[in-house]
Amino acid sequence: AVRPADGGKPMAGMRCEVCHAEYSVRIENKLVWSKSRVLSYRSLESGFECMSLVITVVVMCTTPLLVWRASDPRQKARLLENGWLVVITGFSMLALGALTLRKIVHRWFRVQMTPLVVQ
């Protein structure tokens, strides 16, 4: 039976009109590397989104280090009181950034895929 790309239930109505046997057809996604697909609007959008996400995460994770280096000893003592908050925030930003990056890459791959009917 023909199954949708998400692996759900077989599609209804996929039987031969003459003998009423189910078609033995599969739909596979193939990665296509063509200039028109790689330079398409959706592909470039995912690329720029990925680049801006990486830059944002790097800046947000290095900001506490820059603040630490620029502060005097009295300010450093005060920063150490809330150091756990900075560490938790940093790890949260890394985790959210990694999950979002994964989603962007998967979306980019979906744009590059072409469905093919295979027997």
Secondary structure, DSSP 8 states (H G I E B T S, - for coil): ----TT--S--TT-B-TTT--B---EEEEEE---HHHHTSHHHHHHHHHHHHHHHHHHHHHHHHHHHHHHS-HHHHHHHHHTHHHHHHHHHHHHHHHHHHHHHHHHHHHHHHEEEEEE-
